[in-house]
Amino acid sequence: MPFGAGRRICPALVMGVANVEFTLANMLYGFEWELPEGTLAEEVSLEEAGRLTFHRKTPLVLVPTPYVV
């Protein structure tokens, strides 16, 4: 646990989580995300792997293009 837990929890926990969420939201909003050329949506694997934490068995690969209004 990077921020600790219980009484000795890091006071910057809320700020750290907010910064990560803000950065992720800006990346999702500022780009148009597409699958690589030649890849169909049906081919994307949704399988999970792991025990304590889950992650994709096969990494998701997307191509970002700047979002233009």
PQR file of N, CA, C, O and H, with PARSE charges and radii, in Angstrom:
ATOM      1  N   MET A   1       0.853  -1.176   0.000 -0.4000 1.5000
ATOM      2  CA  MET A   1       0.000   0.000   0.000 -0.0000 2.0000
ATOM      3  C   MET A   1       0.895   1.234   0.000  0.5500 1.7000
ATOM      4  O   MET A   1       1.554   1.509   1.003 -0.5500 1.4000
ATOM      5  N   PRO A   2       0.934   1.973  -1.083 -0.5600 1.5000
ATOM      6  CA  PRO A   2       1.870   3.081  -1.196  0.2800 2.0000
ATOM      7  C   PRO A   2       1.591   4.247  -0.254  0.5500 1.7000
ATOM      8  O   PRO A   2       2.513   5.001   0.057 -0.5500 1.4000
ATOM      9  N   PHE A   3       0.365   4.423   0.208 -0.4000 1.5000
ATOM     10  CA  PHE A   3       0.041   5.550   1.073 -0.0000 2.0000
ATOM     11  C   PHE A   3      -0.125   5.148   2.534  0.5500 1.7000
ATOM     12  O   PHE A   3      -0.472   5.990   3.363 -0.5500 1.4000
ATOM     13  H   PHE A   3      -0.384   3.810  -0.045  0.4000 1.0000
ATOM     14  N   GLY A   4       0.114   3.888   2.868 -0.4000 1.5000
ATOM     15  CA  GLY A   4      -0.053   3.437   4.242 -0.0000 2.0000
ATOM     16  C   GLY A   4      -1.515   3.176   4.552  0.5500 1.7000
ATOM     17  O   GLY A   4      -2.369   3.214   3.665 -0.5500 1.4000
ATOM     18  H   GLY A   4       0.395   3.204   2.195  0.4000 1.0000
ATOM     19  N   ALA A   5      -1.796   2.906   5.832 -0.4000 1.5000
ATOM     20  CA  ALA A   5      -3.167   2.618   6.229 -0.0000 2.0000
ATOM     21  C   ALA A   5      -3.339   2.926   7.709  0.5500 1.7000
ATOM     22  O   ALA A   5      -2.365   3.089   8.444 -0.5500 1.4000
ATOM     23  H   ALA A   5      -1.103   2.875   6.552  0.4000 1.0000
ATOM     24  N   GLY A   6      -4.580   3.003   8.125 -0.4000 1.5000
ATOM     25  CA  GLY A   6      -4.869   3.219   9.538 -0.0000 2.0000
ATOM     26  C   GLY A   6      -4.527   4.622  10.007  0.5500 1.7000
ATOM     27  O   GLY A   6      -4.709   5.591   9.270 -0.5500 1.4000
ATOM     28  H   GLY A   6      -5.371   2.871   7.528  0.4000 1.0000
ATOM     29  N   ARG A   7      -4.025   4.731  11.245 -0.4000 1.5000
ATOM     30  CA  ARG A   7      -3.723   6.033  11.838 -0.0000 2.0000
ATOM     31  C   ARG A   7      -2.549   6.725  11.169  0.5500 1.7000
ATOM     32  O   ARG A   7      -2.450   7.951  11.209 -0.5500 1.4000
ATOM     33  H   ARG A   7      -3.876   3.944  11.843  0.4000 1.0000
ATOM     34  N   ARG A   8      -1.660   5.959  10.556 -0.4000 1.5000
ATOM     35  CA  ARG A   8      -0.457   6.546   9.970 -0.0000 2.0000
ATOM     36  C   ARG A   8      -0.593   6.749   8.463  0.5500 1.7000
ATOM     37  O   ARG A   8       0.402   6.759   7.738 -0.5500 1.4000
ATOM     38  H   ARG A   8      -1.741   4.962  10.523  0.4000 1.0000
ATOM     39  N   ILE A   9      -1.816   6.909   8.002 -0.4000 1.5000
ATOM     40  CA  ILE A   9      -2.053   7.080   6.570 -0.0000 2.0000
ATOM     41  C   ILE A   9      -1.471   8.412   6.096  0.5500 1.7000
ATOM     42  O   ILE A   9      -1.446   9.391   6.842 -0.5500 1.4000
ATOM     43  H   ILE A   9      -2.625   6.901   8.590  0.4000 1.0000
ATOM     44  N   CYS A  10      -1.016   8.436   4.879 -0.4000 1.5000
ATOM     45  CA  CYS A  10      -0.402   9.627   4.298 -0.0000 2.0000
ATOM     46  C   CYS A  10      -1.464  10.708   4.079  0.5500 1.7000
ATOM     47  O   CYS A  10      -2.514  10.417   3.506 -0.5500 1.4000
ATOM     48  H   CYS A  10      -1.036   7.641   4.273  0.4000 1.0000
ATOM     49  N   PRO A  11      -1.220  11.941   4.516 -0.5600 1.5000
ATOM     50  CA  PRO A  11      -2.207  13.002   4.324  0.2800 2.0000
ATOM     51  C   PRO A  11      -2.379  13.403   2.853  0.5500 1.7000
ATOM     52  O   PRO A  11      -3.358  14.067   2.513 -0.5500 1.4000
ATOM     53  N   ALA A  12      -1.461  13.017   1.990 -0.4000 1.5000
ATOM     54  CA  ALA A  12      -1.552  13.379   0.571 -0.0000 2.0000
ATOM     55  C   ALA A  12      -2.304  12.337  -0.248  0.5500 1.7000
ATOM     56  O   ALA A  12      -2.332  12.429  -1.475 -0.5500 1.4000
ATOM     57  H   ALA A  12      -0.665  12.477   2.266  0.4000 1.0000
ATOM     58  N   LEU A  13      -2.911  11.353   0.399 -0.4000 1.5000
ATOM     59  CA  LEU A  13      -3.635  10.299  -0.317 -0.0000 2.0000
ATOM     60  C   LEU A  13      -4.708  10.879  -1.222  0.5500 1.7000
ATOM     61  O   LEU A  13      -4.782  10.519  -2.397 -0.5500 1.4000
ATOM     62  H   LEU A  13      -2.888  11.278   1.396  0.4000 1.0000
ATOM     63  N   VAL A  14      -5.532  11.759  -0.704 -0.4000 1.5000
ATOM     64  CA  VAL A  14      -6.634  12.322  -1.480 -0.0000 2.0000
ATOM     65  C   VAL A  14      -6.096  13.112  -2.670  0.5500 1.7000
ATOM     66  O   VAL A  14      -6.636  13.018  -3.772 -0.5500 1.4000
ATOM     67  H   VAL A  14      -5.473  12.050   0.251  0.4000 1.0000
ATOM     68  N   MET A  15      -5.038  13.887  -2.454 -0.4000 1.5000
ATOM     69  CA  MET A  15      -4.452  14.664  -3.541 -0.0000 2.0000
ATOM     70  C   MET A  15      -3.857  13.745  -4.611  0.5500 1.7000
ATOM     71  O   MET A  15      -4.006  14.014  -5.803 -0.5500 1.4000
ATOM     72  H   MET A  15      -4.600  13.963  -1.559  0.4000 1.0000
ATOM     73  N   GLY A  16      -3.191  12.677  -4.205 -0.4000 1.5000
ATOM     74  CA  GLY A  16      -2.603  11.743  -5.158 -0.0000 2.0000
ATOM     75  C   GLY A  16      -3.649  11.060  -6.018  0.5500 1.7000
ATOM     76  O   GLY A  16      -3.482  10.942  -7.232 -0.5500 1.4000
ATOM     77  H   GLY A  16      -3.070  12.458  -3.236  0.4000 1.0000
ATOM     78  N   VAL A  17      -4.726  10.612  -5.395 -0.4000 1.5000
ATOM     79  CA  VAL A  17      -5.805   9.959  -6.135 -0.0000 2.0000
ATOM     80  C   VAL A  17      -6.471  10.955  -7.080  0.5500 1.7000
ATOM     81  O   VAL A  17      -6.783  10.610  -8.220 -0.5500 1.4000
ATOM     82  H   VAL A  17      -4.862  10.708  -4.409  0.4000 1.0000
ATOM     83  N   ALA A  18      -6.691  12.183  -6.620 -0.4000 1.5000
ATOM     84  CA  ALA A  18      -7.305  13.207  -7.475 -0.0000 2.0000
ATOM     85  C   ALA A  18      -6.426  13.519  -8.680  0.5500 1.7000
ATOM     86  O   ALA A  18      -6.940  13.706  -9.783 -0.5500 1.4000
ATOM     87  H   ALA A  18      -6.438  12.463  -5.694  0.4000 1.0000
ATOM     88  N   ASN A  19      -5.111  13.579  -8.492 -0.4000 1.5000
ATOM     89  CA  ASN A  19      -4.202  13.851  -9.608 -0.0000 2.0000
ATOM     90  C   ASN A  19      -4.241  12.738 -10.645  0.5500 1.7000
ATOM     91  O   ASN A  19      -4.236  13.013 -11.844 -0.5500 1.4000
ATOM     92  H   ASN A  19      -4.693  13.427  -7.597  0.4000 1.0000
ATOM     93  N   VAL A  20      -4.280  11.491 -10.202 -0.4000 1.5000
ATOM     94  CA  VAL A  20      -4.344  10.365 -11.138 -0.0000 2.0000
ATOM     95  C   VAL A  20      -5.665  10.395 -11.906  0.5500 1.7000
ATOM     96  O   VAL A  20      -5.675  10.205 -13.122 -0.5500 1.4000
ATOM     97  H   VAL A  20      -4.284  11.267  -9.228  0.4000 1.0000
ATOM     98  N   GLU A  21      -6.775  10.632 -11.211 -0.4000 1.5000
ATOM     99  CA  GLU A  21      -8.079  10.679 -11.869 -0.0000 2.0000
ATOM    100  C   GLU A  21      -8.156  11.833 -12.862  0.5500 1.7000
ATOM    101  O   GLU A  21      -8.697  11.668 -13.956 -0.5500 1.4000
ATOM    102  H   GLU A  21      -6.767  10.786 -10.223  0.4000 1.0000
ATOM    103  N   PHE A  22      -7.622  12.998 -12.498 -0.4000 1.5000
ATOM    104  CA  PHE A  22      -7.638  14.172 -13.374 -0.0000 2.0000
ATOM    105  C   PHE A  22      -6.826  13.921 -14.639  0.5500 1.7000
ATOM    106  O   PHE A  22      -7.265  14.256 -15.740 -0.5500 1.4000
ATOM    107  H   PHE A  22      -7.183  13.131 -11.610  0.4000 1.0000
ATOM    108  N   THR A  23      -5.643  13.331 -14.483 -0.4000 1.5000
ATOM    109  CA  THR A  23      -4.786  13.038 -15.630 -0.0000 2.0000
ATOM    110  C   THR A  23      -5.452  12.026 -16.561  0.5500 1.7000
ATOM    111  O   THR A  23      -5.453  12.213 -17.778 -0.5500 1.4000
ATOM    112  H   THR A  23      -5.287  13.058 -13.589  0.4000 1.0000
ATOM    113  N   LEU A  24      -6.010  10.971 -16.007 -0.4000 1.5000
ATOM    114  CA  LEU A  24      -6.683   9.953 -16.810 -0.0000 2.0000
ATOM    115  C   LEU A  24      -7.894  10.534 -17.539  0.5500 1.7000
ATOM    116  O   LEU A  24      -8.106  10.245 -18.717 -0.5500 1.4000
ATOM    117  H   LEU A  24      -6.009  10.819 -15.018  0.4000 1.0000
ATOM    118  N   ALA A  25      -8.684  11.346 -16.848 -0.4000 1.5000
ATOM    119  CA  ALA A  25      -9.864  11.956 -17.472 -0.0000 2.0000
ATOM    120  C   ALA A  25      -9.464  12.860 -18.631  0.5500 1.7000
ATOM    121  O   ALA A  25     -10.130  12.857 -19.666 -0.5500 1.4000
ATOM    122  H   ALA A  25      -8.511  11.581 -15.891  0.4000 1.0000
ATOM    123  N   ASN A  26      -8.393  13.630 -18.480 -0.4000 1.5000
ATOM    124  CA  ASN A  26      -7.933  14.498 -19.564 -0.0000 2.0000
ATOM    125  C   ASN A  26      -7.435  13.700 -20.756  0.5500 1.7000
ATOM    126  O   ASN A  26      -7.663  14.090 -21.901 -0.5500 1.4000
ATOM    127  H   ASN A  26      -7.852  13.632 -17.639  0.4000 1.0000
ATOM    128  N   MET A  27      -6.757  12.589 -20.504 -0.4000 1.5000
ATOM    129  CA  MET A  27      -6.295  11.750 -21.612 -0.0000 2.0000
ATOM    130  C   MET A  27      -7.477  11.128 -22.354  0.5500 1.7000
ATOM    131  O   MET A  27      -7.481  11.078 -23.584 -0.5500 1.4000
ATOM    132  H   MET A  27      -6.571  12.272 -19.574  0.4000 1.0000
ATOM    133  N   LEU A  28      -8.469  10.657 -21.617 -0.4000 1.5000
ATOM    134  CA  LEU A  28      -9.636  10.054 -22.257 -0.0000 2.0000
ATOM    135  C   LEU A  28     -10.429  11.089 -23.043  0.5500 1.7000
ATOM    136  O   LEU A  28     -10.945  10.787 -24.119 -0.5500 1.4000
ATOM    137  H   LEU A  28      -8.465  10.698 -20.617  0.4000 1.0000
ATOM    138  N   TYR A  29     -10.530  12.299 -22.520 -0.4000 1.5000
ATOM    139  CA  TYR A  29     -11.309  13.355 -23.157 -0.0000 2.0000
ATOM    140  C   TYR A  29     -10.583  13.972 -24.350  0.5500 1.7000
ATOM    141  O   TYR A  29     -11.225  14.342 -25.333 -0.5500 1.4000
ATOM    142  H   TYR A  29     -10.111  12.544 -21.646  0.4000 1.0000
ATOM    143  N   GLY A  30      -9.278  14.087 -24.282 -0.4000 1.5000
ATOM    144  CA  GLY A  30      -8.515  14.808 -25.293 -0.0000 2.0000
ATOM    145  C   GLY A  30      -8.142  14.007 -26.517  0.5500 1.7000
ATOM    146  O   GLY A  30      -7.603  14.562 -27.475 -0.5500 1.4000
ATOM    147  H   GLY A  30      -8.757  13.787 -23.483  0.4000 1.0000
ATOM    148  N   PHE A  31      -8.413  12.715 -26.510 -0.4000 1.5000
ATOM    149  CA  PHE A  31      -8.035  11.874 -27.639 -0.0000 2.0000
ATOM    150  C   PHE A  31      -9.219  11.047 -28.109  0.5500 1.7000
ATOM    151  O   PHE A  31     -10.130  10.741 -27.340 -0.5500 1.4000
ATOM    152  H   PHE A  31      -8.851  12.264 -25.732  0.4000 1.0000
ATOM    153  N   GLU A  32      -9.189  10.696 -29.377 -0.4000 1.5000
ATOM    154  CA  GLU A  32     -10.132   9.739 -29.949 -0.0000 2.0000
ATOM    155  C   GLU A  32      -9.411   8.400 -29.948  0.5500 1.7000
ATOM    156  O   GLU A  32      -8.370   8.263 -30.590 -0.5500 1.4000
ATOM    157  H   GLU A  32      -8.449  10.945 -30.002  0.4000 1.0000
ATOM    158  N   TRP A  33      -9.940   7.416 -29.245 -0.4000 1.5000
ATOM    159  CA  TRP A  33      -9.261   6.123 -29.086 -0.0000 2.0000
ATOM    160  C   TRP A  33      -9.841   5.109 -30.057  0.5500 1.7000
ATOM    161  O   TRP A  33     -11.055   4.913 -30.108 -0.5500 1.4000
ATOM    162  H   TRP A  33     -10.786   7.526 -28.723  0.4000 1.0000
ATOM    163  N   GLU A  34      -8.959   4.456 -30.839 -0.4000 1.5000
ATOM    164  CA  GLU A  34      -9.391   3.473 -31.831 -0.0000 2.0000
ATOM    165  C   GLU A  34      -8.516   2.229 -31.737  0.5500 1.7000
ATOM    166  O   GLU A  34      -7.399   2.274 -31.221 -0.5500 1.4000
ATOM    167  H   GLU A  34      -7.973   4.615 -30.797  0.4000 1.0000
ATOM    168  N   LEU A  35      -9.039   1.131 -32.242 -0.4000 1.5000
ATOM    169  CA  LEU A  35      -8.246  -0.096 -32.333 -0.0000 2.0000
ATOM    170  C   LEU A  35      -7.243   0.048 -33.473  0.5500 1.7000
ATOM    171  O   LEU A  35      -7.497   0.786 -34.425 -0.5500 1.4000
ATOM    172  H   LEU A  35      -9.946   1.095 -32.662  0.4000 1.0000
ATOM    173  N   PRO A  36      -6.117  -0.639 -33.393 -0.5600 1.5000
ATOM    174  CA  PRO A  36      -5.150  -0.583 -34.495  0.2800 2.0000
ATOM    175  C   PRO A  36      -5.781  -1.069 -35.803  0.5500 1.7000
ATOM    176  O   PRO A  36      -6.725  -1.859 -35.796 -0.5500 1.4000
ATOM    177  N   GLU A  37      -5.253  -0.590 -36.902 -0.4000 1.5000
ATOM    178  CA  GLU A  37      -5.781  -0.956 -38.216 -0.0000 2.0000
ATOM    179  C   GLU A  37      -5.709  -2.469 -38.415  0.5500 1.7000
ATOM    180  O   GLU A  37      -4.679  -3.093 -38.160 -0.5500 1.4000
ATOM    181  H   GLU A  37      -4.486   0.052 -36.908  0.4000 1.0000
ATOM    182  N   GLY A  38      -6.803  -3.038 -38.867 -0.4000 1.5000
ATOM    183  CA  GLY A  38      -6.849  -4.480 -39.100 -0.0000 2.0000
ATOM    184  C   GLY A  38      -7.361  -5.282 -37.917  0.5500 1.7000
ATOM    185  O   GLY A  38      -7.504  -6.499 -38.025 -0.5500 1.4000
ATOM    186  H   GLY A  38      -7.639  -2.532 -39.074  0.4000 1.0000
ATOM    187  N   THR A  39      -7.643  -4.633 -36.782 -0.4000 1.5000
ATOM    188  CA  THR A  39      -8.151  -5.328 -35.600 -0.0000 2.0000
ATOM    189  C   THR A  39      -9.645  -5.073 -35.468  0.5500 1.7000
ATOM    190  O   THR A  39     -10.090  -3.926 -35.510 -0.5500 1.4000
ATOM    191  H   THR A  39      -7.526  -3.644 -36.695  0.4000 1.0000
ATOM    192  N   LEU A  40     -10.406  -6.123 -35.313 -0.4000 1.5000
ATOM    193  CA  LEU A  40     -11.849  -6.000 -35.133 -0.0000 2.0000
ATOM    194  C   LEU A  40     -12.186  -6.027 -33.646  0.5500 1.7000
ATOM    195  O   LEU A  40     -11.454  -6.607 -32.844 -0.5500 1.4000
ATOM    196  H   LEU A  40     -10.045  -7.055 -35.279  0.4000 1.0000
ATOM    197  N   ALA A  41     -13.297  -5.395 -33.289 -0.4000 1.5000
ATOM    198  CA  ALA A  41     -13.715  -5.352 -31.886 -0.0000 2.0000
ATOM    199  C   ALA A  41     -13.979  -6.757 -31.346  0.5500 1.7000
ATOM    200  O   ALA A  41     -13.781  -7.012 -30.158 -0.5500 1.4000
ATOM    201  H   ALA A  41     -13.891  -4.923 -33.941  0.4000 1.0000
ATOM    202  N   GLU A  42     -14.418  -7.656 -32.201 -0.4000 1.5000
ATOM    203  CA  GLU A  42     -14.711  -9.023 -31.772 -0.0000 2.0000
ATOM    204  C   GLU A  42     -13.444  -9.800 -31.420  0.5500 1.7000
ATOM    205  O   GLU A  42     -13.508 -10.801 -30.706 -0.5500 1.4000
ATOM    206  H   GLU A  42     -14.578  -7.449 -33.166  0.4000 1.0000
ATOM    207  N   GLU A  43     -12.296  -9.344 -31.915 -0.4000 1.5000
ATOM    208  CA  GLU A  43     -11.031 -10.032 -31.667 -0.0000 2.0000
ATOM    209  C   GLU A  43     -10.380  -9.641 -30.339  0.5500 1.7000
ATOM    210  O   GLU A  43      -9.434 -10.296 -29.902 -0.5500 1.4000
ATOM    211  H   GLU A  43     -12.243  -8.531 -32.495  0.4000 1.0000
ATOM    212  N   VAL A  44     -10.871  -8.592 -29.697 -0.4000 1.5000
ATOM    213  CA  VAL A  44     -10.278  -8.117 -28.447 -0.0000 2.0000
ATOM    214  C   VAL A  44     -10.625  -9.094 -27.328  0.5500 1.7000
ATOM    215  O   VAL A  44     -11.796  -9.387 -27.089 -0.5500 1.4000
ATOM    216  H   VAL A  44     -11.640  -8.060 -30.052  0.4000 1.0000
ATOM    217  N   SER A  45      -9.606  -9.591 -26.650 -0.4000 1.5000
ATOM    218  CA  SER A  45      -9.798 -10.552 -25.571 -0.0000 2.0000
ATOM    219  C   SER A  45     -10.217  -9.830 -24.292  0.5500 1.7000
ATOM    220  O   SER A  45      -9.629  -8.815 -23.919 -0.5500 1.4000
ATOM    221  H   SER A  45      -8.654  -9.354 -26.844  0.4000 1.0000
ATOM    222  N   LEU A  46     -11.233 -10.361 -23.630 -0.4000 1.5000
ATOM    223  CA  LEU A  46     -11.693  -9.800 -22.362 -0.0000 2.0000
ATOM    224  C   LEU A  46     -11.324 -10.691 -21.182  0.5500 1.7000
ATOM    225  O   LEU A  46     -11.848 -10.517 -20.082 -0.5500 1.4000
ATOM    226  H   LEU A  46     -11.711 -11.185 -23.932  0.4000 1.0000
ATOM    227  N   GLU A  47     -10.423 -11.644 -21.408 -0.4000 1.5000
ATOM    228  CA  GLU A  47     -10.023 -12.565 -20.347 -0.0000 2.0000
ATOM    229  C   GLU A  47      -9.203 -11.839 -19.284  0.5500 1.7000
ATOM    230  O   GLU A  47      -8.426 -10.931 -19.579 -0.5500 1.4000
ATOM    231  H   GLU A  47      -9.997 -11.785 -22.301  0.4000 1.0000
ATOM    232  N   GLU A  48      -9.401 -12.270 -18.036 -0.4000 1.5000
ATOM    233  CA  GLU A  48      -8.664 -11.697 -16.914 -0.0000 2.0000
ATOM    234  C   GLU A  48      -7.697 -12.722 -16.353  0.5500 1.7000
ATOM    235  O   GLU A  48      -7.892 -13.929 -16.498 -0.5500 1.4000
ATOM    236  H   GLU A  48     -10.032 -13.008 -17.797  0.4000 1.0000
ATOM    237  N   ALA A  49      -6.648 -12.222 -15.708 -0.4000 1.5000
ATOM    238  CA  ALA A  49      -5.675 -13.089 -15.046 -0.0000 2.0000
ATOM    239  C   ALA A  49      -5.345 -12.468 -13.697  0.5500 1.7000
ATOM    240  O   ALA A  49      -5.485 -11.259 -13.507 -0.5500 1.4000
ATOM    241  H   ALA A  49      -6.490 -11.242 -15.590  0.4000 1.0000
ATOM    242  N   GLY A  50      -4.906 -13.303 -12.764 -0.4000 1.5000
ATOM    243  CA  GLY A  50      -4.508 -12.791 -11.464 -0.0000 2.0000
ATOM    244  C   GLY A  50      -5.335 -13.360 -10.339  0.5500 1.7000
ATOM    245  O   GLY A  50      -6.334 -14.045 -10.560 -0.5500 1.4000
ATOM    246  H   GLY A  50      -4.792 -14.285 -12.918  0.4000 1.0000
ATOM    247  N   ARG A  51      -4.904 -13.064  -9.129 -0.4000 1.5000
ATOM    248  CA  ARG A  51      -5.614 -13.535  -7.939 -0.0000 2.0000
ATOM    249  C   ARG A  51      -5.970 -12.371  -7.025  0.5500 1.7000
ATOM    250  O   ARG A  51      -7.146 -12.073  -6.821 -0.5500 1.4000
ATOM    251  H   ARG A  51      -4.093 -12.507  -8.950  0.4000 1.0000
ATOM    252  N   LEU A  52      -4.952 -11.714  -6.476 -0.4000 1.5000
ATOM    253  CA  LEU A  52      -5.210 -10.602  -5.561 -0.0000 2.0000
ATOM    254  C   LEU A  52      -5.695  -9.378  -6.325  0.5500 1.7000
ATOM    255  O   LEU A  52      -6.657  -8.728  -5.917 -0.5500 1.4000
ATOM    256  H   LEU A  52      -3.996 -11.956  -6.641  0.4000 1.0000
ATOM    257  N   THR A  53      -5.036  -9.067  -7.420 -0.4000 1.5000
ATOM    258  CA  THR A  53      -5.484  -7.997  -8.312 -0.0000 2.0000
ATOM    259  C   THR A  53      -5.685  -8.595  -9.695  0.5500 1.7000
ATOM    260  O   THR A  53      -4.957  -9.500 -10.101 -0.5500 1.4000
ATOM    261  H   THR A  53      -4.254  -9.595  -7.751  0.4000 1.0000
ATOM    262  N   PHE A  54      -6.657  -8.094 -10.402 -0.4000 1.5000
ATOM    263  CA  PHE A  54      -6.950  -8.617 -11.732 -0.0000 2.0000
ATOM    264  C   PHE A  54      -6.427  -7.675 -12.798  0.5500 1.7000
ATOM    265  O   PHE A  54      -6.467  -6.455 -12.643 -0.5500 1.4000
ATOM    266  H   PHE A  54      -7.248  -7.358 -10.072  0.4000 1.0000
ATOM    267  N   HIS A  55      -5.945  -8.244 -13.861 -0.4000 1.5000
ATOM    268  CA  HIS A  55      -5.490  -7.480 -15.014 -0.0000 2.0000
ATOM    269  C   HIS A  55      -5.827  -8.282 -16.266  0.5500 1.7000
ATOM    270  O   HIS A  55      -6.199  -9.452 -16.187 -0.5500 1.4000
ATOM    271  H   HIS A  55      -5.912  -9.235 -13.987  0.4000 1.0000
ATOM    272  N   ARG A  56      -5.692  -7.645 -17.405 -0.4000 1.5000
ATOM    273  CA  ARG A  56      -5.991  -8.329 -18.665 -0.0000 2.0000
ATOM    274  C   ARG A  56      -4.953  -9.394 -18.957  0.5500 1.7000
ATOM    275  O   ARG A  56      -3.762  -9.201 -18.714 -0.5500 1.4000
ATOM    276  H   ARG A  56      -5.390  -6.694 -17.469  0.4000 1.0000
ATOM    277  N   LYS A  57      -5.413 -10.514 -19.477 -0.4000 1.5000
ATOM    278  CA  LYS A  57      -4.497 -11.572 -19.886 -0.0000 2.0000
ATOM    279  C   LYS A  57      -3.695 -11.116 -21.110  0.5500 1.7000
ATOM    280  O   LYS A  57      -2.500 -11.392 -21.217 -0.5500 1.4000
ATOM    281  H   LYS A  57      -6.381 -10.671 -19.674  0.4000 1.0000
ATOM    282  N   THR A  58      -4.358 -10.424 -22.019 -0.4000 1.5000
ATOM    283  CA  THR A  58      -3.728  -9.844 -23.201 -0.0000 2.0000
ATOM    284  C   THR A  58      -3.879  -8.329 -23.099  0.5500 1.7000
ATOM    285  O   THR A  58      -4.999  -7.846 -22.938 -0.5500 1.4000
ATOM    286  H   THR A  58      -5.329 -10.200 -21.932  0.4000 1.0000
ATOM    287  N   PRO A  59      -2.794  -7.564 -23.188 -0.5600 1.5000
ATOM    288  CA  PRO A  59      -2.900  -6.102 -23.052  0.2800 2.0000
ATOM    289  C   PRO A  59      -3.807  -5.484 -24.127  0.5500 1.7000
ATOM    290  O   PRO A  59      -3.832  -5.936 -25.271 -0.5500 1.4000
ATOM    291  N   LEU A  60      -4.537  -4.459 -23.740 -0.4000 1.5000
ATOM    292  CA  LEU A  60      -5.379  -3.723 -24.671 -0.0000 2.0000
ATOM    293  C   LEU A  60      -4.514  -2.694 -25.386  0.5500 1.7000
ATOM    294  O   LEU A  60      -3.871  -1.865 -24.743 -0.5500 1.4000
ATOM    295  H   LEU A  60      -4.517  -4.091 -22.810  0.4000 1.0000
ATOM    296  N   VAL A  61      -4.498  -2.747 -26.707 -0.4000 1.5000
ATOM    297  CA  VAL A  61      -3.699  -1.816 -27.501 -0.0000 2.0000
ATOM    298  C   VAL A  61      -4.657  -0.893 -28.243  0.5500 1.7000
ATOM    299  O   VAL A  61      -5.500  -1.353 -29.013 -0.5500 1.4000
ATOM    300  H   VAL A  61      -5.020  -3.421 -27.229  0.4000 1.0000
ATOM    301  N   LEU A  62      -4.524   0.416 -28.009 -0.4000 1.5000
ATOM    302  CA  LEU A  62      -5.355   1.412 -28.672 -0.0000 2.0000
ATOM    303  C   LEU A  62      -4.468   2.462 -29.319  0.5500 1.7000
ATOM    304  O   LEU A  62      -3.334   2.684 -28.896 -0.5500 1.4000
ATOM    305  H   LEU A  62      -3.839   0.789 -27.384  0.4000 1.0000
ATOM    306  N   VAL A  63      -5.000   3.101 -30.346 -0.4000 1.5000
ATOM    307  CA  VAL A  63      -4.270   4.155 -31.049 -0.0000 2.0000
ATOM    308  C   VAL A  63      -4.947   5.487 -30.730  0.5500 1.7000
ATOM    309  O   VAL A  63      -6.117   5.677 -31.063 -0.5500 1.4000
ATOM    310  H   VAL A  63      -5.921   2.921 -30.689  0.4000 1.0000
ATOM    311  N   PRO A  64      -4.220   6.420 -30.083 -0.5600 1.5000
ATOM    312  CA  PRO A  64      -4.814   7.728 -29.794  0.2800 2.0000
ATOM    313  C   PRO A  64      -4.615   8.694 -30.964  0.5500 1.7000
ATOM    314  O   PRO A  64      -3.528   8.781 -31.534 -0.5500 1.4000
ATOM    315  N   THR A  65      -5.673   9.409 -31.308 -0.4000 1.5000
ATOM    316  CA  THR A  65      -5.564  10.497 -32.273 -0.0000 2.0000
ATOM    317  C   THR A  65      -6.162  11.731 -31.611  0.5500 1.7000
ATOM    318  O   THR A  65      -7.183  11.623 -30.931 -0.5500 1.4000
ATOM    319  H   THR A  65      -6.556   9.338 -30.845  0.4000 1.0000
ATOM    320  N   PRO A  66      -5.550  12.904 -31.792 -0.5600 1.5000
ATOM    321  CA  PRO A  66      -6.063  14.110 -31.135  0.2800 2.0000
ATOM    322  C   PRO A  66      -7.526  14.372 -31.506  0.5500 1.7000
ATOM    323  O   PRO A  66      -7.922  14.251 -32.665 -0.5500 1.4000
ATOM    324  N   TYR A  67      -8.302  14.726 -30.509 -0.4000 1.5000
ATOM    325  CA  TYR A  67      -9.714  15.037 -30.709 -0.0000 2.0000
ATOM    326  C   TYR A  67      -9.825  16.464 -31.222  0.5500 1.7000
ATOM    327  O   TYR A  67      -9.359  17.400 -30.572 -0.5500 1.4000
ATOM    328  H   TYR A  67      -7.981  14.824 -29.567  0.4000 1.0000
ATOM    329  N   VAL A  68     -10.439  16.630 -32.383 -0.4000 1.5000
ATOM    330  CA  VAL A  68     -10.596  17.949 -32.990 -0.0000 2.0000
ATOM    331  C   VAL A  68     -12.076  18.282 -33.023  0.5500 1.7000
ATOM    332  O   VAL A  68     -12.896  17.483 -33.475 -0.5500 1.4000
ATOM    333  H   VAL A  68     -10.817  15.869 -32.911  0.4000 1.0000
ATOM    334  N   VAL A  69     -12.407  19.469 -32.539 -0.4000 1.5000
ATOM    335  CA  VAL A  69     -13.817  19.887 -32.483 -0.0000 2.0000
ATOM    336  C   VAL A  69     -14.261  20.394 -33.820  0.5500 1.7000
ATOM    337  O   VAL A  69     -15.416  20.793 -33.976 -0.5500 1.4000
ATOM    338  H   VAL A  69     -11.741  20.118 -32.171  0.4000 1.0000
TER
END
